[in-house]
């Protein structure tokens, strides 16, 4: 029997917290029965919601957290007071191996900063990125970065390409995914200096071993 996937869930994340997150987990369970949940947040609120979803309750463990990162907190504020929060504890569960993945619908900036501190980027990656799936005529594309940063250096754009390609191999099982660079036009002379430098790096087989 295959081992179940354990997901650490920030039950206090988002605008409505446990009242939305817990029913969402229950819906996910109906689609993916091989999942277990570690729910972090206000245990009283979480257990009240879990009582309405017996199947989810049977595959869940609840961990109390006194602190919840609000949606309007600056990343620097979240970092200062975030230790012990539902978001922080989710990521700690991944770090310790207690969970396979962490999910939060909460403050994106705070999540990125805390994740970088707790989990640490792999060697060679300077900055994490937010990925999104965009539908195309043929399939879905992975787009990075979609919210964490306004600008990126050529090296960071190349790192995004590497991370996106790795995700395509892991999620879509594409052995050699194609990589594109979003720009203001198709001509190589267009774009700012970082984009043009990234284009040159992406064309180098040595820089991008896909």
C-alpha angles and dihedrals in degrees: 000000000000118000114257121246112246116213123193106214126199096220092186096054124114131027097303105029121198095002089070104022097056095050087046090055089049090054091048090052092057088057098039111033093176093073133103124192135218105197119202125193142055100000094204092055093043095049091048090056093042090057087070093053110051095173091054092044090055092060099037138088122199124217118189120232123181095199128067121185109232122226093243098050117117114240090245091054092047090051093052096050101020101092106109093021122130089252094050094047091052090058092044088057090058092046092052093046093245089119133031095214141004125224127193132168089192137102105337097203092050091047092053094048095045092044091053090051098043102035100026122212117270117259112290096023114108101179132022119231138210113238127204133184115237119190120235133181092264104033140311127308127213111227123197134215106021106161118345099086139019095210138024136188122242090257091052092048088053090050089052089054091052093048092047091050091049090051091050090054093047099042105029098025092232107159096200109020119193117241128212134184118222110227142151092267144352096258114105093227093060126095133041123303094267092053092048091048091048090052090055091049093049090053090056113094089205093054096047113033098188 
